[in-house]
C-alpha cells in the first residue's frame, strides 16, 4: 500500500517521494510518483492531563484507552498521562490505572506517567491545589513509584530536599523536569548538574526572565544539555516568545499540549483533577483566574511553528523525535524503513489528514 504523499520526514531529513507500507511496517520511502501531503512520525505528547472528556486522575483503564483512541485520531501515537497534585490515594489509584491501561493494546500507546506534583512551589502553584503540595519525601516518592510506571517527575528545586530527590530520580532512570518553581538561575543550574534534564512548560508557572535575574528560564535556555518543554497553543506563550525559545534551543525544544479533559470539545465547564475549570474562547481557567491546561491538540503546536517559519523538519522534530530522545526512547516518534508504520499524514500547514498505527488507518 502506498500513502500517496509527496514527501516524508525520515530521520530528520525531508525525503521526496511516496511511502510504501507492507505487513504493518514501512517498506520504502522516496518512492517515485505524484502525491500530496507529508508523512511524519506519529506525534509524541509528554503532558496529557486529559482529553476528549476523560480526566486522567479520575479515569479507569477503559477510559484511558478511549482517551488514547481520541488522541490517536488527532495524530498522537505515544503519550504520557500526566497527574496534577491530588490527595495521595487518588494519585496512587490513578497510577495503578495507568499501569493497567499500558498493558492493553491501543493506537496511542502510554509511555509512562508524568507526575507533575506534589513537589512544587506554593509560590508558583498555578492550577495545583496549594494545600496539597508537599516537600520532597523519600517514602512518599517510593509509594508513587511502586504504584505505577512513572517516567517523569516535575520538581521545584528550591524545596528542602529537592536536590537530593533529583539525584535519586535521575539515578533510577526517571526524567526530572523542573517546573512550578521560583528558582533563580544558580539554583536551577545546580539542579541540572545533579541530573534534572528538562523544564516543564517553559515560561509558565516559573520565575520570569529578567535581564538582571534570568532565573530558571535563562538557565534552561542557555544550557545545551537541557530540554525545553513548551506549550505552543497560542494561549500559554505568545508566538514571539515561542519563536525566541526555538532560536535559542534549536534541537532541544519539545512541544507539549498540556491537554485537559476539555481538549477536543468546546467552551463550558470541566474538571482537572477535581478542580473546576471553565473554558471560554479556547482558554481554560480556574475560578481564581489561573490558566488550567490546554484545550488544543499537539498538532496545533506543529502548525504554529510552521506559521512562524520554523524549518519543517525542525518543527516535526519538536513533536516527535525530541520528546522521544528526552525519554531515551529510540523506538518512538520514528519513521524509518523496517519500522512499524506508526505515522501521520499532514498537509503543508501541519493539519492532520490521516493517521496510521501499525499500518492500519486510525483516522
HELIX and SHEET records of a PDB file:
HELIX    1   1 UNK A   56  UNK A   58  5                                   3    
HELIX    2   2 UNK A   61  UNK A   73  1                                  13    
HELIX    3   3 UNK A   88  UNK A  102  1                                  15    
HELIX    4   4 UNK A  122  UNK A  124  5                                   3    
HELIX    5   5 UNK A  130  UNK A  132  5                                   3    
HELIX    6   6 UNK A  138  UNK A  147  1                                  10    
HELIX    7   7 UNK A  162  UNK A  171  1                                  10    
HELIX    8   8 UNK A  185  UNK A  193  1                                   9    
HELIX    9   9 UNK A  215  UNK A  222  1                                   8    
HELIX   10  10 UNK A  239  UNK A  248  1                                  10    
HELIX   11  11 UNK A  299  UNK A  307  1                                   9    
HELIX   12  12 UNK A  312  UNK A  317  1                                   6    
HELIX   13  13 UNK A  321  UNK A  326  1                                   6    
SHEET    1   A 6 UNK A  13  UNK A  16  0                                        
SHEET    2   A 6 UNK A   7  UNK A  10 -1                                        
SHEET    3   A 6 UNK A  38  UNK A  41  1                                        
SHEET    4   A 6 UNK A 343  UNK A 346 -1                                        
SHEET    5   A 6 UNK A 352  UNK A 357 -1                                        
SHEET    6   A 6 UNK A 360  UNK A 361 -1                                        
SHEET    1   B 2 UNK A  18  UNK A  22  0                                        
SHEET    2   B 2 UNK A  25  UNK A  31 -1                                        
SHEET    1   C 3 UNK A  43  UNK A  48  0                                        
SHEET    2   C 3 UNK A  76  UNK A  83  1                                        
SHEET    3   C 3 UNK A 109  UNK A 110  1                                        
SHEET    1   D 8 UNK A  43  UNK A  48  0                                        
SHEET    2   D 8 UNK A  76  UNK A  83  1                                        
SHEET    3   D 8 UNK A 113  UNK A 115  1                                        
SHEET    4   D 8 UNK A 150  UNK A 155  1                                        
SHEET    5   D 8 UNK A 175  UNK A 178  1                                        
SHEET    6   D 8 UNK A 198  UNK A 199  1                                        
SHEET    7   D 8 UNK A 227  UNK A 231  1                                        
SHEET    8   D 8 UNK A 253  UNK A 256  1                                        
SHEET    1   E 2 UNK A  50  UNK A  51  0                                        
SHEET    2   E 2 UNK A  54  UNK A  55 -1                                        
SHEET    1   F 3 UNK A 268  UNK A 272  0                                        
SHEET    2   F 3 UNK A 275  UNK A 280 -1                                        
SHEET    3   F 3 UNK A 283  UNK A 286 -1                                        
END                                                                             
